Amino acid sequence: MGEWLVSISGTPEGAHLATILALVSALAHAAFGAIQKGRHDPWLSRGAIDFWLVVFSAPVAFFLVPWPTATTALILAGSLVIHFGYKLTVALAYERAAYTVVYPVIRGTGPLVTVIFATIFFNEHFTLVQWLGVACLSGGILLLAARNLSEEKIDARALKIGLIWAAAGGGMVALYTTYDAFGIRSSLDPFTFLAWFFFITAIDFPVLAWFRYRRLGAPGGVSSLMWRGAVGALIAWVSFGGVMLATRLDKVGEAAVLRETSTVFAALIGWFILGETVGPRRLFLMSLIALGAVIVEMGG
């Protein structure tokens, strides 16, 4: 399987599969974010998700894929640091502001920086039409966040802090997308990188969550928390694994932009599942985001 994926990288078949993987990743990531922001404390939710990621990934990493080379192991160590920073900023943002405010800010600030990074590090170039698509998508996402922000009733100081952490999270998204693309492209077997990536980058937050649980308990129940963690871990494999495989098969910038259609899915989840209000203006902005993604994909 890994050899086949490597063989179609850079081909039209690979580009088509990369598009599908990026869009599936977008849907999965919206669900992933909703689970972390749902009924439980976001620190405990992320800790439970990462606990199950370690449990699910360990047998795959140790027994089903080739072991990483020294170079891959060094890259994975860097991923641990970068993803810890990302998870930290997201947890701090979710702790202080509503999902429909925070999530668009995190995702809206990422694509533009990622495209710039891809130009610098991977020599990828967007056409003028594609840049228009990036502007539509990122602009729509940030306007959606501003619209949601105008209706927030929580403490203004907490909201500002949440938005600062959300913007930092967006920067971390651009950093990890670029770095992980480098990592999976450097690995001889993409599934070796994925399995060890999920195992290694998930060992930190369960420790933090355990200390938080000892201090505060688990409002909502431990069984519910662990059940959501197991589901979230499976979704994480689809979400993060899908976009990393997409960056292995085709352009990093395009995969990153397409994945940010997750904001549209997140708004729908917030509307139908979390009971948050979605009006005609949000629907328009969601359409603008989707249009931006289409322009990027068709304008290349």
KALIN-V327662 format. One record per residue. N is the residue number from 0. PHI is phi in radians with two decimals (NA if undefined). PSI is psi as a letter, one per 20 degrees, with the letter a starting at -180 (none if undefined). OMEGA is omega in whole degrees, 0 to 359 (* if undefined). Layout:
BEGIN
n->{N;N}
phi->{PHI;PHI}
psi->{PSI;PSI}
omega->{OMEGA;OMEGA}
END
This chain:
BEGIN
n->{0;1;2;3;4;5;6;7;8;9;10;11;12;13;14;15;16;17;18;19;20;21;22;23;24;25;26;27;28;29;30;31;32;33;34;35;36;37;38;39;40;41;42;43;44;45;46;47;48;49;50;51;52;53;54;55;56;57;58;59;60;61;62;63;64;65;66;67;68;69;70;71;72;73;74;75;76;77;78;79;80;81;82;83;84;85;86;87;88;89;90;91;92;93;94;95;96;97;98;99;100;101;102;103;104;105;106;107;108;109;110;111;112;113;114;115;116;117;118;119;120;121;122;123;124;125;126;127;128;129;130;131;132;133;134;135;136;137;138;139;140;141;142;143;144;145;146;147;148;149;150;151;152;153;154;155;156;157;158;159;160;161;162;163;164;165;166;167;168;169;170;171;172;173;174;175;176;177;178;179;180;181;182;183;184;185;186;187;188;189;190;191;192;193;194;195;196;197;198;199;200;201;202;203;204;205;206;207;208;209;210;211;212;213;214;215;216;217;218;219;220;221;222;223;224;225;226;227;228;229;230;231;232;233;234;235;236;237;238;239;240;241;242;243;244;245;246;247;248;249;250;251;252;253;254;255;256;257;258;259;260;261;262;263;264;265;266;267;268;269;270;271;272;273;274;275;276;277;278;279;280;281;282;283;284;285;286;287;288;289;290;291;292;293;294;295;296;297;298;299}
phi->{NA;-1.10;-1.11;-1.13;-1.07;-1.09;-1.18;-1.72;-1.07;1.42;-1.76;-1.00;-1.10;-1.14;-1.13;-1.12;-1.14;-1.09;-1.08;-1.09;-1.10;-1.14;-1.26;-1.10;-1.08;-1.09;-1.09;-1.13;-1.22;-1.11;-1.15;-1.07;-1.12;-1.14;-1.14;-1.18;-1.60;-1.11;-1.27;-1.76;-0.95;-1.09;-1.19;-1.19;-1.07;-1.17;-1.10;-1.17;-1.06;-1.18;-1.01;-1.25;-1.08;-1.09;-1.09;-1.27;-1.47;-0.99;-1.12;-1.17;-1.13;-1.44;-2.19;-1.91;-2.18;-1.07;-1.26;-1.23;-1.31;-1.06;-1.14;-1.11;-1.08;-1.16;-1.13;-1.11;-1.09;-1.15;-1.08;-1.01;-1.16;-1.15;-1.27;-1.11;-1.08;-1.11;-1.11;-1.13;-1.13;-1.17;-1.08;-1.14;-1.22;-1.12;-1.19;-2.02;-2.49;-1.17;-0.96;-1.28;-1.61;-1.22;-1.02;-1.11;-1.17;-1.04;-1.38;-1.31;-1.49;-1.40;-1.04;-1.07;-1.15;-1.10;-1.09;-1.13;-1.05;-1.12;-1.13;-1.27;-1.62;-2.05;1.00;-1.57;-2.34;-1.62;-1.32;-1.05;-1.11;-1.14;-1.09;-1.08;-1.10;-1.07;-1.10;-1.09;-1.18;-1.15;-1.10;-1.11;-1.12;-1.23;-1.17;-1.11;-1.11;-1.13;-1.11;-1.12;-1.10;-1.12;-1.79;-1.27;-1.99;-1.38;-0.95;-1.09;-1.14;-1.08;-1.13;-1.10;-1.10;-1.06;-1.21;-1.09;-1.14;-1.13;-1.13;-1.10;-1.08;-1.08;-1.11;-1.18;-1.05;-1.08;-1.16;-1.24;-1.08;-1.19;-1.16;-1.16;-1.10;-1.07;-1.14;-1.26;-1.31;-1.43;-1.42;-1.15;-2.14;-1.06;-1.33;-1.10;-1.08;-1.10;-1.08;-1.26;-1.05;-1.17;-1.22;-1.29;-1.34;-1.82;-1.48;-1.53;-1.20;-1.00;-1.18;-1.06;-1.13;-1.11;-1.12;-1.19;-1.10;-1.14;-1.48;-2.03;1.34;-2.30;-0.97;1.78;1.76;-1.20;-1.09;-1.10;-1.07;-1.24;-1.11;-1.13;-1.10;-1.13;-1.12;-1.07;-1.12;-1.13;-1.13;-1.06;-1.04;-1.25;-1.21;-1.28;-1.13;-1.08;-1.25;-1.18;-1.13;-1.09;-1.24;-1.34;-1.51;-2.58;-1.14;-1.14;-1.07;-1.17;-1.07;-1.12;-1.17;-1.09;-1.16;-1.33;-1.16;-1.00;-1.10;-1.12;-1.11;-1.11;-1.11;-1.17;-1.13;-1.05;-1.28;-1.47;-1.84;-1.55;1.30;-1.55;-1.31;-2.28;-1.87;-1.10;-1.15;-1.14;-1.07;-1.11;-1.16;-1.08;-1.16;-1.12;-1.10;-1.09;-1.09;-1.03;-1.10;-1.11;-1.09;-1.08;-1.22;-1.49;-1.55;-1.42}
psi->{g;g;h;g;g;h;h;j;p;j;r;h;g;h;g;g;h;h;g;g;g;g;h;h;h;g;g;h;h;g;h;g;h;h;g;h;i;c;i;r;p;h;g;h;g;h;g;g;g;h;g;h;g;g;g;h;h;g;h;g;g;h;i;i;q;q;q;q;r;h;g;g;h;g;g;h;h;h;h;g;g;g;h;g;g;g;h;g;h;g;g;h;g;h;h;i;r;q;g;i;g;g;g;h;g;g;h;h;i;g;g;g;h;g;g;g;g;h;g;g;h;j;k;q;p;q;r;h;g;h;h;g;g;g;g;g;g;h;g;g;g;h;h;g;g;h;g;h;h;i;j;q;j;r;p;h;g;h;g;g;g;h;h;g;h;g;h;h;h;g;h;h;g;g;g;h;g;g;g;h;g;g;g;h;h;i;p;h;o;h;h;g;g;g;g;h;g;h;g;g;i;j;i;g;h;h;g;g;h;g;h;h;h;h;g;i;a;n;p;i;p;g;g;g;g;h;g;h;g;g;g;h;g;g;h;h;g;g;f;h;h;g;h;g;h;g;h;h;h;a;p;g;g;g;g;g;g;h;h;i;i;h;h;g;h;g;h;h;g;h;g;h;g;i;k;q;p;o;a;h;g;h;h;g;h;h;h;h;g;h;g;g;g;g;g;g;g;i;j;none}
omega->{179;180;179;179;178;183;182;178;179;178;175;177;178;179;179;179;179;178;180;181;181;180;175;177;179;179;181;183;176;177;179;180;179;178;181;182;189;190;185;173;185;177;179;179;180;177;179;178;182;176;181;175;177;182;182;187;185;181;178;182;187;190;189;181;176;179;181;173;179;180;179;179;179;178;179;176;176;177;178;181;184;183;173;177;178;182;179;180;180;179;179;178;180;182;190;185;183;180;184;173;186;186;178;178;179;184;184;181;183;189;183;180;179;179;178;177;181;177;183;190;183;178;176;181;176;173;178;178;179;176;175;178;177;179;178;184;181;178;179;180;183;175;176;177;180;178;178;181;183;182;182;182;184;181;185;181;179;180;179;178;178;180;177;178;178;178;176;177;177;176;178;176;179;181;183;178;180;183;180;176;175;182;184;176;181;182;179;178;183;181;171;179;183;183;180;175;182;179;187;185;180;186;186;188;174;178;178;181;180;178;178;178;180;180;191;186;181;177;183;175;181;182;177;180;182;176;178;178;179;178;180;179;178;177;180;177;180;185;183;178;181;183;178;176;178;179;176;185;187;186;179;183;181;178;181;181;180;181;182;167;174;179;177;179;180;179;178;176;178;181;190;186;182;176;179;188;174;181;183;180;177;178;177;181;175;178;178;178;180;178;178;179;179;180;179;183;184;185;182;*}
END
